[in-house]
Amino acid sequence: MMHTEKFLEIVLAENPVHKNFIDRALAHLTDDEKSRLEDYLDYAIGKGLSPDYLAQSYLTIVEDTFREQLYFMKHKEYRHKSYADVAGDVYHNDDYMNRYMYGLAVTAFLWPNHVDLARFFNQTLPTDKQGTYLEIGPGHGYYMMTAMTKSAFDNFTGVDISAASIAQTQNILGHFAAGKNYSLKQCDFLEADDLQENSCDAIVMGEVLEHVENPDVFLQRIRSLAKDDAYIYVTTCINAPAIDHIYLWRDCESLEDMIEGCGLKIKEADRLPYEGKTLKEAQAEALAINVGYVLEKA
């Protein structure tokens, strides 16, 4: 675990108050998850990234999220309300977006709710289903790489609006899933006109809905692209401020009403309230809740 130890040493030297959180996070991980974190850091360092760069990338997420949490606590709303408010500084700023994506990938191992959502994905992803897999907003590419290495789908497509995200996904797929049949497209998902109705056997969209102004339109398009028996996996969050979160749900009910209003049915749900709180308490206190759903066409 050489890379993990060095990474955490740098993180805690700069942010020592983060130690209790890190200790709890590591205790939450299985040995296999710890090994996969080490493998990810080894991959990133093998690409020429330094442990210091990776630690600073993670701290970017920690510090930006803390700043947005303070704003949310004071104003009871997200700082930004539109895609235009954040696009230039985040999605189309390759330097920031690269740090953001590397840092976000590490949170999949160090933030317990993110770990649990990854477990939910691994537990529900069909391993014997064939056909076409579509991922909307693959970002750092870890979920798409997982699907390519664990499932039997024949071809894989990723669509992301960020050039930096497409490049990161390309790199991780080339390293961990070489030889698989896949394509990556840099475009707005709603404008990807080569995607056909009723063509997808699996659609995955992790942490995208809170980044868009009209999440219902995304859900409606997912429904139109999915086959009747498609595996549909979606994650998002409630009362969870971040630098590029613009759509605010205040409770699970309003989110799930939107999902069902778009012609989708919830088969399985993973609702993960703020640490130490029940779901009811987290909603009442406007604390962050992460949610994952396996959906089907109603």
MARRO-614179 format. One record per residue (C-alpha): x, y, z. Coordinates in pm, 1 decimal. Example, Ala and Ser with C-alpha at 12.3 -4.5 7.8 and 13.67 -1.06 7.14 Angstrom:
BEGIN
- 1230.0; -450.0; 780.0
- 1367.0; -106.0; 714.0
This chain:
BEGIN
- 0.0; 0.0; 0.0
- 297.3; 226.4; -63.6
- 113.6; 473.6; -286.6
- -186.9; 496.8; -53.8
- 34.0; 567.3; 247.8
- 225.8; 839.0; 63.4
- -95.4; 994.1; -71.0
- -253.2; 1006.7; 275.3
- 64.7; 1141.8; 429.7
- 52.6; 1440.3; 193.7
- -321.8; 1494.7; 242.5
- -296.8; 1492.3; 623.1
- 15.9; 1707.9; 631.1
- -181.1; 1979.7; 455.8
- -517.4; 1915.1; 622.2
- -456.3; 1746.2; 961.4
- -815.1; 1801.4; 1078.7
- -916.9; 1551.8; 808.4
- -750.2; 1264.7; 1001.0
- -1055.1; 1141.4; 1193.7
- -1254.3; 1131.4; 870.1
- -977.2; 939.0; 692.2
- -946.6; 690.9; 979.9
- -1320.7; 617.6; 966.7
- -1310.0; 596.4; 588.2
- -1029.3; 339.9; 588.0
- -1208.5; 133.8; 851.9
- -1512.9; 125.6; 619.5
- -1315.2; -31.6; 333.0
- -1273.0; -399.9; 263.9
- -925.6; -534.4; 189.1
- -1026.3; -563.0; -177.6
- -1135.1; -198.1; -188.3
- -807.1; -90.9; -29.3
- -623.4; -292.3; -292.0
- -822.8; -128.5; -571.9
- -742.1; 217.9; -432.7
- -374.8; 122.6; -440.5
- -414.6; -4.3; -798.0
- -580.7; 322.1; -903.4
- -304.3; 534.3; -748.5
- -41.7; 308.0; -905.4
- -210.0; 353.1; -1245.0
- -224.3; 734.2; -1206.0
- 138.1; 757.5; -1089.4
- 241.7; 526.4; -1372.6
- 91.7; 784.7; -1612.0
- 337.2; 1039.5; -1474.7
- 121.6; 1205.0; -1209.5
- 293.7; 1271.5; -878.5
- 152.4; 1169.3; -538.4
- 149.0; 1539.6; -453.8
- -65.6; 1619.8; -759.5
- -311.4; 1343.4; -670.5
- -328.6; 1459.2; -309.0
- -386.1; 1818.1; -419.3
- -658.7; 1695.3; -655.6
- -836.4; 1523.8; -367.8
- -793.4; 1830.2; -144.5
- -946.7; 2042.0; -421.2
- -1266.4; 1837.1; -384.6
- -1255.3; 1851.8; -3.4
- -1194.9; 2226.0; 15.6
- -1434.1; 2327.7; -262.5
- -1710.0; 2112.8; -114.5
- -1655.3; 2256.9; 234.7
- -1675.9; 2610.6; 96.4
- -2001.9; 2530.8; -83.3
- -2141.6; 2365.9; 230.4
- -2084.6; 2686.6; 424.2
- -2265.2; 2884.2; 153.4
- -2554.2; 2636.2; 157.3
- -2586.6; 2648.5; 536.0
- -2613.8; 3026.6; 522.2
- -2834.5; 3071.7; 214.6
- -3026.5; 2739.0; 201.9
- -2961.1; 2710.8; -170.0
- -2679.9; 2621.5; -407.9
- -2451.9; 2904.6; -515.4
- -2501.5; 2837.4; -887.7
- -2829.5; 2786.3; -1071.2
- -2736.0; 2730.8; -1435.5
- -2493.4; 2538.4; -1651.2
- -2356.6; 2868.7; -1781.6
- -2259.3; 2966.1; -1426.0
- -2011.4; 2679.6; -1396.7
- -1921.9; 2555.1; -1746.4
- -1627.9; 2784.3; -1812.1
- -1465.6; 2744.3; -1472.0
- -1527.2; 2370.6; -1439.3
- -1618.2; 2156.6; -1742.7
- -1424.8; 2351.4; -2005.0
- -1127.6; 2434.2; -1782.8
- -905.4; 2134.1; -1849.3
- -662.1; 2208.7; -1565.6
- -935.8; 2230.7; -1304.0
- -1139.7; 1947.3; -1453.7
- -845.3; 1709.1; -1447.7
- -781.6; 1779.0; -1079.6
- -1153.9; 1754.9; -1010.2
- -1187.5; 1415.6; -1180.0
- -878.2; 1261.0; -1020.6
- -993.4; 1386.9; -681.9
- -1346.7; 1260.5; -739.7
- -1215.3; 916.6; -833.8
- -1038.6; 894.5; -497.9
- -1359.0; 988.2; -313.4
- -1504.5; 662.1; -449.2
- -1270.7; 496.1; -199.1
- -1247.8; 752.3; 82.2
- -1601.7; 894.3; 117.2
- -1819.5; 621.7; 272.1
- -2138.0; 718.1; 85.5
- -1947.5; 709.9; -243.8
- -1802.2; 371.6; -147.4
- -2151.1; 240.2; -74.3
- -2284.1; 362.7; -409.6
- -1997.0; 185.8; -585.8
- -2086.0; -130.8; -394.1
- -2448.7; -90.5; -500.2
- -2339.0; -63.7; -863.6
- -2118.8; -372.3; -835.1
- -2397.5; -569.1; -667.6
- -2667.3; -480.1; -920.2
- -2473.2; -467.5; -1249.5
- -2578.1; -768.0; -1461.5
- -2275.0; -982.1; -1534.0
- -2431.4; -1204.9; -1801.0
- -2646.2; -955.8; -1992.4
- -2530.1; -881.5; -2347.3
- -2591.5; -595.4; -2588.9
- -2523.0; -222.2; -2575.1
- -2404.2; -34.1; -2265.2
- -2432.1; 346.4; -2256.0
- -2278.9; 565.4; -1987.1
- -2376.2; 932.1; -1959.3
- -2103.6; 1144.3; -1803.8
- -1837.3; 879.1; -1732.5
- -1611.6; 1149.3; -1584.0
- -1301.4; 975.3; -1447.0
- -1413.3; 651.6; -1613.6
- -1399.9; 420.6; -1311.9
- -1762.2; 302.7; -1333.5
- -1736.0; 243.3; -1707.0
- -1410.4; 53.6; -1658.6
- -1578.2; -157.9; -1390.4
- -1864.9; -243.4; -1625.7
- -1623.5; -334.2; -1904.5
- -1421.5; -568.5; -1683.9
- -1716.0; -730.2; -1499.9
- -2002.3; -756.0; -1749.0
- -2076.7; -938.7; -2074.1
- -2209.2; -641.2; -2274.2
- -2083.0; -643.6; -2631.3
- -2018.5; -276.4; -2691.6
- -1979.0; 26.0; -2469.8
- -2039.9; 396.6; -2536.4
- -1955.3; 690.6; -2311.5
- -2087.2; 1043.6; -2367.3
- -1944.7; 1340.7; -2176.5
- -1944.9; 1714.8; -2235.9
- -1594.2; 1763.6; -2094.7
- -1282.9; 1705.7; -2305.2
- -1079.3; 1639.8; -1989.6
- -1326.1; 1374.0; -1877.1
- -1321.2; 1202.6; -2214.7
- -940.5; 1195.3; -2202.3
- -936.0; 1053.2; -1848.8
- -1191.9; 787.9; -1938.9
- -992.1; 696.8; -2250.7
- -678.0; 653.9; -2041.0
- -831.0; 437.2; -1769.9
- -1015.1; 215.6; -2020.3
- -698.2; 170.8; -2222.1
- -511.8; 64.5; -1910.0
- -762.3; -162.5; -1733.9
- -994.7; -273.4; -2016.5
- -773.7; -295.4; -2324.3
- -921.9; -491.1; -2611.2
- -1285.3; -416.5; -2529.1
- -1518.1; -266.7; -2790.7
- -1595.9; 90.8; -2687.8
- -1637.3; 445.0; -2815.5
- -1628.9; 780.0; -2639.7
- -1806.9; 1092.5; -2760.4
- -1750.3; 1448.2; -2639.7
- -2091.9; 1608.2; -2671.3
- -2404.7; 1710.1; -2486.7
- -2602.8; 1393.3; -2413.6
- -2924.7; 1562.1; -2525.9
- -2763.9; 1647.9; -2860.5
- -2609.1; 1305.3; -2931.4
- -2825.6; 1233.6; -3235.9
- -2661.4; 899.0; -3317.7
- -2821.3; 736.7; -3012.2
- -3130.3; 545.6; -3120.1
- -3455.6; 492.3; -2932.1
- -3502.0; 151.8; -2766.9
- -3140.6; 60.1; -2845.0
- -2968.9; 30.7; -2506.8
- -2950.5; -279.7; -2289.9
- -2787.7; -83.8; -2007.2
- -2777.2; 288.3; -1926.3
- -2563.0; 421.6; -1641.9
- -2561.1; 783.0; -1526.2
- -2365.8; 856.3; -1210.6
- -2372.7; 1200.2; -1048.4
- -2506.8; 1393.5; -1347.0
- -2864.0; 1501.0; -1267.3
- -2760.1; 1753.9; -1002.3
- -2534.9; 1920.7; -1261.1
- -2809.4; 2005.4; -1512.6
- -3091.7; 2257.4; -1522.1
- -3360.9; 2015.2; -1642.3
- -3294.5; 1668.7; -1499.6
- -3638.8; 1551.6; -1605.3
- -3537.9; 1593.5; -1970.5
- -3236.5; 1366.9; -1910.0
- -3456.8; 1105.7; -1743.8
- -3707.6; 1119.1; -2028.2
- -3433.1; 1066.2; -2283.6
- -3293.0; 774.8; -2086.4
- -3636.9; 615.2; -2096.6
- -3660.5; 663.9; -2472.1
- -3317.9; 506.5; -2534.3
- -3367.0; 207.5; -2304.1
- -3501.3; -126.6; -2417.6
- -3795.0; -259.4; -2218.4
- -3570.6; -488.9; -2013.3
- -3273.8; -253.2; -1985.6
- -3063.5; -219.8; -1671.3
- -3078.8; 148.4; -1574.1
- -2855.0; 274.3; -1293.8
- -2871.9; 638.1; -1178.4
- -2714.8; 818.4; -883.8
- -2756.3; 1175.0; -761.5
- -2778.1; 1367.7; -435.2
- -3003.9; 1578.2; -213.9
- -2899.8; 1886.6; -15.4
- -2543.2; 1822.2; -130.9
- -2369.1; 2145.7; -233.5
- -2065.2; 2132.1; -460.9
- -1896.5; 2379.5; -689.6
- -2092.2; 2260.7; -995.7
- -2420.8; 2140.1; -844.3
- -2708.4; 2349.0; -974.1
- -3029.3; 2144.5; -933.2
- -3140.1; 2115.0; -571.5
- -3371.5; 1846.2; -438.4
- -3462.6; 1892.5; -73.0
- -3599.1; 1543.1; -10.8
- -3612.2; 1196.8; -163.0
- -3982.9; 1222.8; -234.7
- -3952.2; 1512.1; -480.3
- -3668.3; 1338.8; -664.8
- -3850.0; 1006.5; -681.6
- -4171.3; 1175.3; -794.3
- -3972.4; 1325.7; -1083.0
- -3826.1; 987.5; -1174.5
- -4167.0; 823.3; -1181.5
- -4319.0; 1119.4; -1364.5
- -4069.6; 1054.7; -1643.4
- -4205.2; 703.9; -1701.1
- -3947.4; 516.7; -1495.6
- -4004.8; 279.1; -1206.2
- -3771.8; 229.7; -910.4
- -3672.7; -138.3; -878.6
- -3406.1; -93.4; -610.3
- -3294.0; 209.0; -410.9
- -2991.1; 289.5; -199.2
- -3060.6; 599.7; 14.0
- -2754.1; 707.3; 209.8
- -2806.8; 986.4; 463.9
- -2542.8; 1207.4; 619.3
- -2311.7; 1015.2; 852.1
- -2472.1; 953.8; 1190.4
- -2819.6; 1067.2; 1081.1
- -3133.4; 884.5; 979.8
- -3286.0; 965.1; 642.9
- -3564.7; 1158.8; 813.5
- -3318.2; 1359.1; 1023.9
- -3094.2; 1438.9; 726.8
- -3390.5; 1570.7; 526.5
- -3523.2; 1775.6; 819.2
- -3180.4; 1930.1; 882.8
- -3101.1; 1981.3; 510.1
- -2795.9; 1756.3; 530.3
- -2646.4; 1574.1; 233.6
- -2802.5; 1249.8; 114.4
- -2658.4; 1034.5; -163.2
- -2896.9; 814.2; -358.2
- -2863.2; 536.8; -613.3
- -3142.8; 371.1; -809.0
- -3186.5; 74.3; -1034.5
- -3471.2; 174.9; -1265.6
- -3688.5; 18.2; -1530.8
- -3937.3; 152.1; -1781.8
- -4284.9; 180.5; -1627.6
